């Protein structure tokens, strides 16, 4: 009888953990203000990027509206929101743009300023940045 109770308890605990994970992800998406909040963050980030001499040259003649839509989608997916990313792979989208670590880091700083401006909690910011950081491997321009 005790073995059955322990097994049932273990199953319940695992189910609770899975439910907690789903709730935690939803909470993270909500901390960014959902799609409306992500749109504001991306608009502010793009303003920062265009006024930042370290990043502005990379966005000359870029399709601004399309990039903003794709960034909102990408962030939403990273935050486990109810979105689908419809853009190209990061590698393909950034081919030939000569993006190095300094430019990537500058864009991250511009994103952090936008998240601060929009009241995103520091811990939530770090969680998004941790999910985005591995993209550098596909974005950097290797000789």
N, C-alpha and C positions, 0 to 999 in steps of 0.2 A: 504494500500500500504506500509506504514512504517513497519508494522508487517512482511510482506513478505520480505522486504529488510533486516530487522534485522535477520530474520530466515535464509535467504540465506547467509548473512554475517557470522552468527554463524557456519553454515555448512562449509563454506569456511575456516574459522579459524580452525575448528576441523580437516579438511582435511590437512591443512597446518601443524598443530601440528603433525599429524601422519607422514607426509612426513619428517618433521624435525627430529622426533625420529628415523626414519629409516636411515636418512642421518647421524645423530649423532652417531649411532651404527656403521655404516660403517666407519666413520671417526676414531672411537676408534680402530677398527680392523686395519685400515691403519696406525695408530700411532705406532702400534707394528710391522709394516713392513709386514703385512699379513702373509701368511704361511711361507715364506722364513725367515722373521724376527723372527717369533715365534720359528722356528727351531734353529736359532742361539741363541736365549735366552735360550731355553731348553738345548742346548748343554753346554752353559756357566754355567747355573744353575747346571747341573749335575756335571760338573767339580768342582764347588764350594762345592756341597754336598759331593762328594767323598773325598775332601781334608779337610773337616770340621769334626773334631773329635766328634762333637755333633751329626752329622747325618750319617757319613760314616758307622758305624756299622749296620744301618738299611738297607743298600744297598749291603751288602756282598752277593755274589752269586745271585744277582738280574739280571733278563734278561734286560740288559741295553738298547739294541736297541728297544725292545718292550715298555719299560717304556717311552723312549723318544718319540716314535710315539704317545703313548696314552696321554702324557702330552701336546704335540702340539695340538692334537685333543681337549683335554679338555679346554685348554686356548682359542683355536679358537672358540669353542662353547660358552664359557663364554663371549667372545668379540662379539658375534653375527656374527661371520664369517661364510663362506659357508662350514662348516664341520659337521661331525657326529662323536660323541664319540662312539667308538666300544668296550671299556673296560668294566670291571665288575663295580658294584656299589662300591663306596668308602668304605662302610662298609665291604663288602666282600673282597675287595682287600687288606685291612689293618688288617683283623682279625688276632689276635695272635701275632702281631708285637710289642706289649707293647709301643705304641706311646703315649707319654704324651705331655702336653702343651709346655714344654721346647723344645722338639724335633721338634714339629710342628712350633714353633716360629723360631727356628734355620733354618729350611728349608725356611721359609718365608724370613728371612734375606738373605739367599743364592740366592733366587729368586730376591730380590730387587737389590743385587749386579749385577746380570746378566742383569737386566733391565737397570740399570744405565750404565753399560758397553756398552749396545747397544743403548743408547741415547733415551730411552723411556721417554717422558715427565712425570714429577712427578705426575701430576693430572691423567694422563692415568694409571700410575702404581697403584694409589690409587683406581681407578675405578675397575681394575682387582682384586686387593686384597680384595675389599669389596664384590665382587662376589664369591671369593674363601673362604673367612673367615667362612661362615656357614658350610663348609665341615668338619670343625674340629669335629663337633658333631658325624659324621659318621666315622672319622678316628681314634679318640682317643680310647684307649683300656680301657674299663671300667672293674673294678673288678667284 
